[in-house]
Amino acid sequence: MDGQTELRYRQSNRLLRLLLDNHTVEEVVETISYLMKKPVIFIDINFTIRGMSRTAEITEPSWNFAISKGFCSHEFIFEIVNIEEVKRFPKDRTPYVVGAESESKVLVSPVIIRGKYAGAMVMFFEKTEVQNEHFELLLLANEVLTEIILKIPMYKYLRGNINEGILKDLIEGRDKENADFKSWVLESELNTSNNLCVLVSEKDDAKLYQEVIKDSLRDDLYHVFPKSHAIFYGNQMVILCTDLEKANTDKGINRLKKFIEKHRLRLGVSEFFQGIENFQSYYFQAGAAIRIGATIDEKKRLFKYDDYKFFHLLEKVAGDGRNNLKDFVQTGLLTLKNYDREHQSELFYTLNTLSDQGCNYKETCEILHIHRNTLSYRIDRIKALTQLELTDPKVQFDLAYSFRILEFLKHQ
């Protein structure tokens, strides 16, 4: 065995041992970079950089920018995919060379998992030629990397990875205004604009979802909403439901209750909307529903934004610290609270219930478990104390938002 053959043999064994010893994606990248003495990075299907080594030696500005950000921008991706060499490359792991604007070159080996593109290993060459040994070892590193990736739960759902990248960009406010955004959406399964809804779930302990339970969560979720796309973002699972009718979604929400209890989740539900470019706003809605709802209704697990929209408005109004929300409360309610405190009565609660029921006497009596005559007596007393005309629509509106302001302030 000549020296060159023996070297290649040792290099191959070094890579294969990574697989046998259950090493990580990052360690595969570091090893191939060490063996070839070249900068190497691994980019996943979302164009996020998951592993890199010797990147200080890379001089290409566009690649340096991507590395500093931790992901490739869509503009940069489109520049890459329009290069002729990239258009011609075979749909397998076979490495191919791409020339950059400078004298540098990159050797790219696509990572293919279960017949689908899942990322790429990229080796950088500064003013040096690409040799056969580079092709062979990068391909072997690719195969080792693929086997390691298959052991990582987050790569099980390859069907959604492109969609996940777009959703993550939208959550973080990237690319929505980009002129090419619609083209990117057309490439994904998110190519829909009607009857969209965002769900945000959080664990009771507010900790990050463990990798071992993510598969179970997604499996259960797709049984409830087959036309959905879920990503894990911080301590949240963010779900986009597509092409749903409100009636069907309500049925789905009922099925979600079992899902929520099984996994001990809290779940926020946004309003319906159209246009995936509006995703971020409705993600904030669902998140606000959990944040506010869990404070006001501690025992609940399912929070619809519609039920907490006014509280969200109050949160925004009070956010600058200059507004005293209590100044906007109907003064008659404060009179009732003081009266109840002094006389151990329930006039405030009675009026609150009446307001919630749209001044429907029958339903109010049923909720309070009192006779209609008792309700009439209490209402007469309320009118005498507050001088409010309860049949006036403007008064009813004032009471409705005043009760909500007081409820909001109670939990601050």
Buried (B, 14 or more C-beta within 10 A) or exposed (E): EEEEEEEBEEBBEBBBEBBEEEBBBEBBBBBBBBBBEBBBBBBBBBBBBBBBBBBEEBBBEBBEEBBEEEBBBBEBBEBBEEEEEBEEBEEEBBBBBBEBEEEBBBBBBBBBBEEEBBBBBBBBBBEEEBEEBBBBBBBBBBBBBBBBBEEEBEBBBBEBBBBBBBBBBBBEEBBBEBEEBEEBBEEBBBEBBEBBBBBBBBBEEEEEBEEEEBEEBBEBBBEBBEBBBBBBBEEBBBBBBBEBEEEBBEEBBEEBEEBBEEBEBBBBBBBBBEEBBBBBEBBBBBBBBBBBBBBBBEEEBBBBBEBBBBBBEBBEBBEEEEEEBEEEBBEBBBBBBEBBEEEEBBBBBBBBBBBBBEBEEEBBBEBBEBEEEEBEEBBEBBEEBBEBEBEEEEBBEBBBBBBBBBBBBEEE
